[in-house]
């Protein structure tokens, strides 16, 4: 159940960001946002821990700021997999990942 709540919060966050900031992110409908949220959840559960472990020295050297780049890369990776979901470049992906994290966290706290 918590995975579904987080996925729903991510889908709402993606739709909200796509509506308010179309230069950062664009979703061509509800299904694209739901698919992007599902794939983002899978990528964060499987690929992210491996990347964080492999880039640990760089992350420590940059005092954790490299995690923003990792999150942006993973969101950018989701755009390659999900049709109808687009991000405005790498820096748009970094900004989008930060916004998704903040909005999703707020929505999860309100629901749970």
N, C-alpha and C positions, 0 to 999 in steps of 0.2 A: 504494500500500500504506500509506503513513503516514496518509493520510486515513481509511482503514478502521480503522486502529489507534486513531486519535483518536476516531473515531465510536463504536467499541466501548467505549473508556474513558469517553466521555461517557454512553453508555447505561448502563453499570454504575454510574457516579456518580449518574445520575438515579434509578435503581432503589434504590441505597443510601440516598440522601437521602430519597426517598419512603417508604422503609421505616422509617428511623430518626426522621425529622422530618416527620410527615404534616401538621403545621401550616404548614410552609414550602412543601412541594411534594407533589403527588399524581400518580401515573401509574396508569392503569387497565389494568395488564398490561404484558407485555414488548413487545408491538408498539407501544404508545403511547410507551414509553421509547425504542425504536429509532427511531421516526418523529420524536420530539422531538430526539433526538441528531442525526439527519440534517438536519432543518430548521435546528437551531441551528448546525450546521457551515456550511450554505449561507448563513445570515443573517450569521454571523461573517465569511465570506469575501467577501460581496457588499455588504451594507448597512453593516456596522461601519466599514470604512475611509472610507466617504462621511460617516458621522456624526462620526467622529473628526476628519476634515478640516474639516467645517462648524463644529464646536464647539471648534476649537483654541484660540481666545482664552479661552474659559471654562475649558478644561482647564488651560491655562497659569496662569491666575489662581488656580485652586483647587489648584495644585501637583499635578495629576493625579488628584485625588479625584473629579472629574466622570466619569472613566472607569468608576467603579463604577456611577454612575447610567446611563450608556450601556449597560453590560453588563446591568444589571437591566431596562432598557427592552427590550432585544433578547430577553431570556428571556421577558419579559411578552408580547412580540409573538409568540413561538413558541406561547404558550398560546392565542392567538387563531386560529392556523392548524391546530394539531394537536388533533384530538378525543381526549379521554381523558387529556389532560395539563393539570394545573391548578397554579397558583401562588397562594399566599395574599397577594395584593395586591402593590403596588409594592415595599415594603420586604422582603417575602418573596422577591420576584424578585431584589432586590439581594443578599440573604443567600444565596439559592440559587445565583446566578451565582458568588459567591465560593467557595462550597462545591464546586460543580461544577469550577471551575478548579483548586482544590487537589487534590481527589480524582483528577481526570483527569490532572493533572500527575504525581502519585505513580504511578498505574497505568501511564502511558506510560513512565515511567522504569524501572519494574520489567520491563515487557514488552520494551522496546527496548534 
